């Protein structure tokens, strides 16, 4: 584990910065969202749902802000040459950067979510420990996926401005947070099937595309744990979509497919598979590009 000292320094550097603690404060304000509709469906487990809101805007943007300079910044300043002079392989450098940034972001995030959880228990009672631990584990996996994507882009590009632009515009606005907005139109053009998101057709490809973003996959997996519906949207929207006489564009599988007719690849566990792919594929590409030669 020669990468461990590098990971430790990366984590310490983040934890000494103000930005990561502003993330914790933002999470406190962002994730505590009681709802009568969710309470009626989940009861005390509504508190577990607060963790899922970490997968909204705050954590993806924080991962980009706190990670886009991880390697590109060192390349721009020339310090990457010193790092490459250490007895570390390129893979070990990537591992140290990913693990260090993950720890540096996760520690304040866990503290913030712990406070939110305690407030939920006081207000709404005890929840299912099994469900809580499962959602927490998927949340950490989701954060790892985000950090892996950010570090991979930072390793591939030469300029910090390029990394920032690619991650904010290409990843955050289009591929992640904004993905669900574009899916109906994209699928309509590709498949030639008219898609009304408020009355979606029973098209497996449409629902699969809707959950291909990291946040969509995370929502699918955690909604399955919460028993809030099979949807790539946050659990309040997924629950609302299945309410009688209510209209929603959340693309819930239970709304479009008859019981037992949905394709197996739309199972909620598929969300975990997609998250793992978002970890493995970007890091593999980054390793190959980063290992081709001295990019410093």
C-alpha positions as CSV (number, residue, x, y, z in Angstrom):
1,X,0.0,0.0,0.0
2,X,2.6,2.5,-1.1
3,X,-0.2,4.9,-2.1
4,X,-1.4,5.3,1.5
5,X,0.9,8.2,2.5
6,X,-0.3,10.1,-0.7
7,X,-4.0,9.3,0.2
8,X,-3.4,10.5,3.8
9,X,-1.9,13.8,2.6
10,X,-4.7,14.3,0.1
11,X,-7.3,13.8,2.9
12,X,-5.5,16.1,5.3
13,X,-5.2,18.8,2.7
14,X,-9.0,18.7,2.1
15,X,-9.9,18.6,5.7
16,X,-7.8,21.7,6.4
17,X,-9.8,23.6,3.7
18,X,-12.9,25.7,4.3
19,X,-14.6,24.3,1.2
20,X,-15.2,20.8,2.6
21,X,-16.7,22.1,5.8
22,X,-19.0,24.4,3.8
23,X,-20.1,21.2,2.1
24,X,-21.1,19.8,5.5
25,X,-23.1,22.9,6.3
26,X,-24.8,22.9,2.9
27,X,-25.8,19.2,3.5
28,X,-27.3,20.0,6.8
29,X,-29.6,22.6,5.1
30,X,-30.2,20.6,2.0
31,X,-31.0,17.1,3.2
32,X,-33.5,17.6,6.0
33,X,-36.8,17.6,4.0
34,X,-39.8,16.2,5.9
35,X,-42.8,15.5,3.8
36,X,-46.4,14.4,4.7
37,X,-46.6,12.2,1.5
38,X,-43.3,10.5,2.3
39,X,-44.2,10.0,6.0
40,X,-47.5,8.4,5.0
41,X,-45.6,5.9,2.8
42,X,-42.4,5.3,4.8
43,X,-43.2,6.3,8.4
44,X,-40.0,6.6,10.5
45,X,-38.0,5.4,7.6
46,X,-38.5,8.9,6.1
47,X,-35.3,9.8,8.0
48,X,-33.4,7.3,5.9
49,X,-34.6,9.1,2.9
50,X,-32.9,12.3,4.0
51,X,-29.6,10.5,3.2
52,X,-30.7,10.2,-0.4
53,X,-30.9,14.0,-0.9
54,X,-27.1,14.0,-0.6
55,X,-27.2,12.7,-4.1
56,X,-28.8,16.0,-5.3
57,X,-26.9,19.1,-6.3
58,X,-24.6,19.6,-3.3
59,X,-22.4,16.4,-3.4
60,X,-21.8,16.3,-7.2
61,X,-20.8,19.9,-7.3
62,X,-18.7,19.6,-4.2
63,X,-16.9,16.5,-5.7
64,X,-16.1,18.6,-8.8
65,X,-14.9,21.7,-6.9
66,X,-12.8,19.7,-4.5
67,X,-11.4,17.3,-7.0
68,X,-10.9,18.8,-10.5
69,X,-7.4,20.1,-9.7
70,X,-6.2,16.8,-8.1
71,X,-3.9,16.0,-10.9
72,X,-4.5,18.7,-13.5
73,X,-3.5,21.3,-11.0
74,X,-0.3,19.6,-10.1
75,X,0.5,19.2,-13.8
76,X,-0.1,22.9,-14.4
77,X,2.1,23.9,-11.4
78,X,4.9,21.5,-12.3
79,X,4.6,19.6,-9.0
80,X,3.4,16.5,-10.8
81,X,7.0,15.9,-11.9
82,X,8.0,15.6,-8.2
83,X,5.1,13.2,-7.5
84,X,6.2,11.1,-10.5
85,X,9.7,11.0,-9.1
86,X,8.4,9.0,-6.0
87,X,8.5,5.2,-6.0
88,X,4.9,5.1,-7.1
89,X,3.3,3.6,-10.2
90,X,0.8,5.7,-12.1
91,X,-1.9,3.3,-10.8
92,X,-0.8,3.9,-7.2
93,X,-0.9,7.7,-7.8
94,X,-4.5,7.4,-9.1
95,X,-5.4,5.2,-6.1
96,X,-3.9,7.6,-3.6
97,X,-5.7,10.5,-5.2
98,X,-9.1,8.7,-5.3
99,X,-8.9,7.3,-1.8
100,X,-7.6,10.6,-0.3
101,X,-10.2,12.8,-1.9
102,X,-12.9,10.3,-1.0
103,X,-11.9,10.3,2.7
104,X,-11.6,14.1,2.7
105,X,-15.1,14.6,1.4
106,X,-16.7,11.6,3.2
107,X,-15.7,12.6,6.7
108,X,-17.5,16.0,6.8
109,X,-20.4,14.5,4.8
110,X,-20.9,11.6,7.3
111,X,-20.8,14.1,10.2
112,X,-23.5,16.2,8.5
113,X,-25.7,13.3,7.7
114,X,-25.2,12.0,11.3
115,X,-26.7,15.2,12.6
116,X,-29.5,15.1,10.2
117,X,-30.2,11.5,11.2
118,X,-30.2,12.3,14.9
119,X,-32.7,15.1,14.2
120,X,-34.9,12.7,12.3
121,X,-34.9,10.2,15.1
122,X,-35.8,12.8,17.7
123,X,-38.6,14.1,15.5
124,X,-40.0,11.0,13.8
125,X,-38.8,8.0,15.8
126,X,-36.6,5.0,15.2
127,X,-36.2,3.6,11.7
128,X,-35.0,0.3,10.2
129,X,-31.3,-0.1,11.0
130,X,-30.9,-2.6,8.1
131,X,-32.3,-0.1,5.6
132,X,-30.3,2.7,7.0
133,X,-27.0,0.8,6.7
134,X,-27.8,-0.3,3.2
135,X,-28.6,3.3,2.0
136,X,-25.5,4.6,3.8
137,X,-23.3,2.0,2.0
138,X,-24.8,2.9,-1.4
139,X,-24.3,6.6,-0.6
140,X,-20.6,5.9,0.0
141,X,-20.4,3.9,-3.3
142,X,-22.1,6.8,-5.1
143,X,-19.5,9.3,-3.7
144,X,-16.7,7.0,-4.8
145,X,-18.2,7.0,-8.3
146,X,-18.3,10.8,-8.4
147,X,-14.7,11.1,-7.1
148,X,-13.5,8.4,-9.5
149,X,-15.0,10.4,-12.5
150,X,-13.6,13.7,-11.3
151,X,-10.1,12.3,-10.7
152,X,-10.1,10.4,-14.0
153,X,-10.9,13.6,-15.9
154,X,-8.2,15.5,-14.0
155,X,-5.7,12.8,-14.9
156,X,-6.5,12.9,-18.6
157,X,-6.7,16.6,-19.4
158,X,-3.7,19.0,-19.3
159,X,-5.4,22.2,-18.1
160,X,-7.4,22.9,-15.0
161,X,-9.8,25.1,-17.0
162,X,-10.5,22.2,-19.3
163,X,-11.1,19.8,-16.4
164,X,-13.5,22.3,-14.8
165,X,-15.4,23.0,-18.0
166,X,-15.7,19.2,-18.9
167,X,-16.9,18.4,-15.4
168,X,-19.3,21.3,-14.8
169,X,-20.9,21.5,-18.2
170,X,-20.5,18.0,-19.6
171,X,-20.9,15.9,-16.5
172,X,-22.9,17.9,-13.9
173,X,-25.3,19.8,-16.1
174,X,-25.8,17.3,-19.0
175,X,-24.8,13.8,-17.9
176,X,-25.8,13.8,-14.2
177,X,-28.1,16.4,-12.6
178,X,-29.8,17.3,-15.9
179,X,-29.8,13.9,-17.5
180,X,-33.4,13.0,-16.7
181,X,-34.6,16.2,-18.4
182,X,-33.0,15.1,-21.7
183,X,-33.8,11.4,-21.7
184,X,-37.4,11.5,-23.1
185,X,-36.4,13.7,-26.1
186,X,-33.2,11.7,-26.8
187,X,-35.0,8.4,-26.6
188,X,-37.8,9.7,-28.9
189,X,-35.2,10.6,-31.6
190,X,-33.2,7.4,-31.2
191,X,-36.0,4.9,-31.0
192,X,-38.7,6.7,-33.0
193,X,-41.1,6.2,-30.1
194,X,-43.1,9.3,-28.9
195,X,-42.5,9.7,-25.2
196,X,-44.8,11.6,-22.9
197,X,-43.0,11.6,-19.5
198,X,-46.3,12.1,-17.7
199,X,-47.7,9.0,-19.4
200,X,-44.6,6.9,-20.3
201,X,-44.7,3.9,-22.7
202,X,-43.6,0.5,-21.4
203,X,-40.3,0.8,-23.1
204,X,-37.4,-0.9,-21.3
205,X,-34.8,1.1,-23.2
206,X,-36.3,4.4,-22.1
207,X,-36.3,3.4,-18.4
208,X,-32.7,2.0,-18.7
209,X,-31.5,5.2,-20.3
210,X,-33.1,7.2,-17.5
211,X,-31.0,5.5,-14.9
212,X,-27.6,5.5,-16.6
213,X,-26.4,8.7,-14.8
214,X,-24.6,8.2,-11.5
215,X,-27.3,10.1,-9.6
216,X,-30.1,8.2,-11.4
217,X,-28.4,4.9,-10.6
218,X,-28.0,5.9,-7.0
219,X,-31.7,6.9,-6.7
220,X,-32.8,3.6,-8.3
221,X,-30.8,1.6,-5.8
222,X,-31.8,3.6,-2.7
223,X,-35.4,3.8,-3.8
224,X,-35.4,0.0,-3.9
225,X,-34.0,-0.2,-0.4
226,X,-36.6,2.3,0.9
227,X,-39.4,0.5,-1.0
228,X,-40.3,3.8,-2.5
229,X,-40.8,2.7,-6.1
230,X,-38.5,1.8,-9.0
231,X,-37.5,5.2,-10.4
232,X,-34.3,7.1,-11.1
233,X,-35.8,10.2,-9.4
234,X,-35.7,11.1,-5.7
235,X,-38.0,9.1,-3.5
236,X,-40.6,11.8,-3.0
237,X,-41.1,12.0,-6.8
238,X,-41.1,8.2,-7.1
239,X,-43.7,7.9,-4.4
240,X,-45.8,10.7,-5.9
241,X,-45.7,9.0,-9.4
242,X,-47.4,5.9,-8.0
243,X,-50.2,7.8,-6.1
244,X,-53.7,7.3,-7.7
245,X,-54.9,10.2,-9.8
246,X,-51.6,12.0,-9.6
247,X,-49.5,13.0,-12.6
248,X,-45.7,12.9,-12.5
249,X,-42.8,12.8,-15.0
250,X,-40.6,10.6,-12.7
251,X,-40.7,7.6,-15.0
252,X,-41.7,5.0,-12.4
253,X,-41.5,1.4,-13.6
254,X,-44.6,0.5,-11.6
255,X,-46.6,3.2,-13.4
256,X,-45.7,2.0,-17.0
257,X,-45.4,-1.8,-16.7
258,X,-47.9,-4.3,-15.5
259,X,-46.8,-6.3,-12.5
260,X,-44.2,-8.9,-13.4
261,X,-43.7,-7.6,-17.0
262,X,-40.7,-5.2,-16.4
263,X,-37.4,-6.5,-17.9
264,X,-34.9,-8.0,-15.4
265,X,-32.4,-5.3,-16.2
266,X,-34.7,-2.7,-14.7
267,X,-34.4,-4.3,-11.3
268,X,-33.4,-1.8,-8.5
269,X,-30.2,-3.8,-7.9
270,X,-29.1,-2.7,-11.4
271,X,-28.4,0.7,-9.9
272,X,-25.5,-0.7,-8.0
273,X,-24.1,-2.3,-11.1
274,X,-24.2,1.0,-12.9
275,X,-22.5,2.8,-10.1
276,X,-19.7,0.2,-10.1
277,X,-19.3,0.8,-13.9
278,X,-19.0,4.5,-13.2
279,X,-16.0,3.7,-11.0
280,X,-14.3,1.1,-13.1
281,X,-14.6,2.5,-16.6
282,X,-13.4,6.1,-16.0
283,X,-10.5,4.9,-13.8
284,X,-9.5,2.3,-16.4
285,X,-9.5,5.0,-19.2
286,X,-7.6,7.4,-16.9
287,X,-5.0,4.7,-16.0
288,X,-4.4,3.9,-19.7
289,X,-4.0,7.5,-20.7
290,X,-2.0,8.4,-17.6
291,X,0.3,5.4,-18.1
292,X,1.0,6.0,-21.8
293,X,3.9,8.3,-21.0
294,X,5.0,11.3,-19.0
295,X,2.1,13.7,-19.3
296,X,3.6,16.2,-17.0
